[in-house]
Structure formats: C-alpha cells, structure tokens
C-alpha cells in the first residue's frame, strides 16, 4: 500500500493464541517518518494500544505482540512525513 503525509490506515488481523505478531512498515525513502500501533479487540490510537513502534518517527518501523490472545488485532499506521 502507499501512505501520504498525514494519512492513516487501519488493518484487522485475526490470530490464534500464543503466536508472535510482528508488524513491519518499510519504505525506500529514508526521509519518511511513520508510526505503527497494535491493539487487541479495538482500533488503536496514540494513547490506547498494546504495542507501538520502536524508533520514534523513523522511516521503517516494527511493532510486536510477543504472545497473542485468540481473536482480532487492529493495526494503525500513520504517515507523518512522506516525501514524494
């Protein structure tokens, strides 16, 4: 998918119990800055999440849930700065 400056996207993932959920957001542009949030059972935001990105406002981000509950996880990605 593509992501523009100021744009957000939400994804729903259904997983089993005891899995590792790792979400990676990558871009060829090292000048970009992005965020990733994961939450069980509801859409995350900047304040309510179960996992978040590791490096603030970097181009490539990873968020991890080490041991999942069975059910739905929601992933929010936000593009703060996306060069052309």
C-alpha positions, 0 to 999 in steps of 0.5 A, spaced: 500 500 500 502 507 499 501 512 505 501 520 504 503 525 509 498 525 514 494 519 512 492 513 516 490 506 515 487 501 519 488 493 518 484 487 522 488 481 523 485 475 526 490 470 530 490 464 534 493 464 541 500 464 543 503 466 536 508 472 535 505 478 531 510 482 528 508 488 524 513 491 519 512 498 515 518 499 510 519 504 505 525 506 500 525 513 502 529 514 508 526 521 509 519 518 511 517 518 518 511 513 520 508 510 526 505 503 527 500 501 533 497 494 535 491 493 539 487 487 541 479 487 540 479 495 538 482 500 533 488 503 536 490 510 537 496 514 540 494 513 547 490 506 547 494 500 544 498 494 546 504 495 542 507 501 538 513 502 534 520 502 536 524 508 533 520 514 534 518 517 527 523 513 523 522 511 516 521 503 517 518 501 523 516 494 527 511 493 532 510 486 536 505 482 540 510 477 543 504 472 545 497 473 542 490 472 545 485 468 540 481 473 536 482 480 532 488 485 532 487 492 529 493 495 526 494 503 525 499 506 521 500 513 520 504 517 515 507 523 518 512 525 513 512 522 506 516 525 501 514 524 494 
